Every structure is written in structure tokens, then in C-alpha cells.
């Protein structure tokens, strides 16, 4: 016995089909984009690798075998070994944890602080808006990598400070995006009604404004993880991020540059890992942007 959907019943009766929920509509548009599905699959695969790194990796990523040295890919070491005889595949698998953590924490910091600043600036307006946005413009005047280098130099090289530096660098992007969204929403009638009945400003911001500006922020956050990964890898490559012997992909590139001609696999596989992760998040972000855009409905 086959089941009949409400849409089919309505069509058979000559009635208008019931409206789809927003989530169903978004999923329908998202799954029609092959690139978005590929990006989601790549990101999901890397997340699973990061979670189950201890099961997937064949050896300890920090274990050295100086007698083996830099040895090419083989059945025993799929991605070869580095100059200290460490298994490159195991280091890349465990490095997924670090790279994913850096991206999520940095973007989480940026979107939290930036959204708060944008909400305050866009809702209050006038002098507060001018002061906050001037500060954001001042930060945007510096190239992101230069600003990140300056922050990590002050704080000191470490993974934690790397996350903080990358998060601070991208605060202005989320602040300006949040502010522009608030300016487009705050004059709606339901906001005016909330003001009229005396709803406190924090409640208006949290209950009425924030839920209605989340869609562009989430899309930007998805794309921002990819950018944060590149920024973090660049800082680690310069020696300002993860410290040896941490198996972070950017730090692995930095370590391999001294002997890449004799052992190119030590440079190629970390580079491919970074490229795959960035491509996955970019495809996922593009798909979400199209799916959440009401013009595509």
C-alpha cells in the first residue's frame, strides 16, 4: 500500500498544496546542488577522521624512527615518513583534529564578538554606531595576515594564541555583516511593536533581531572556517602557530620545506589536506548561501 503526501492529495482535489516549512525548502534547494553535497560529504568525512583519529591512524603521530628517516610511501607507511621517521599519514589524521579545532574556535570567537558588536551598532545607531564601526574599519585597514602576525607575536606562538589571533582578525567581517542585517530588519513592524509595549532592548536584540539575521551569518561562518584554516596554516608555516612536534598541517609544511626536494611527499600530503578541507567548506558555504537565499525559492 503506497502512502500519499499532503501535496499529492491537495493536487488531486484541485486545491493549493500546503506550504512547505522553511527547513524543508532549504533542504530541497541544498540537495539540488551537487557541489554543496560534495562539500558536505568532504567536511563530514574530515570530521569523522578527526573524531576517530585514534582508531584510523596506524601509529603514534609523535613516534620517531631516526633509523628509517624520510622514506617514501609504502604499504607500511601509506604517505611515507618525515625526516624523523614519523608516519606522515598518522600525523595528517591527528592533524585533522587540530585544524578543525582551530577553524571552529577562531570562527566561533569571531562570530560571537562580531555579531554582538554589529547588533549594538546597528540597533543603537548614531554615536555608538560611529565609534564601533570606526574601530572595525581601522582593523580592516590592516591586511589580515599582518594583523594576525602582530597579534601572535605579542601573545606568543601557540595553538591557543593562534586561534585567538585568527578570531580577532575576522571580527570586523561579522560585525559589519551583522550591522547591515540589523539595519535592514530593525524598522519592521514587529520590532516597532516590541518597542511600543516596552520590551527591554536586550530582549529585542536576543528574541527578535538575532534570529532574523542568523542566516547570512551562518553562511559567512561556513565560508569563514575555510579562510581561518588558510590563515592558521600560513601562521604555522611561519612558525607562529603550532609548535613542534604537534602534527598541525601548516607546521608540517614548515617542517618539510627544508628537505622537500628529497622527500616531496612530506610537503604534498599536508598541502593536499589543507586544500581538500578548504575546498569542502567553500563548496558547503556556497550551497548554504544559495539554499538560504529566498530569491531562489
Protein Blocks (a to p, Z undefined) as FASTA:
>chain_A
ZZddfklmmmmnopacddddfklmmmmmmmmpmklmmmmmmmmmmmmmmmmmmmmpmbdf
kbccfknmpadddfklmnopafkopafklmmmmmmmmmmmmmmmmmmmmmmmmmmmmmmm
mmngmmlmmmmmmmmmmmmmpcfklmmmmmmmmnopafklmmmmmmmmmmmmmmmmmmmm
mmmmmmpmklmmmmmnopafklmmmmmmmmmmmmmmmmmmmmmmmmmmmmmmmmmmnopa
ccdfbfcfklmmmmmmmmmmmmmmlmmmmmmmmmmmmmmmmmmmmmmmmmmpmklZZ
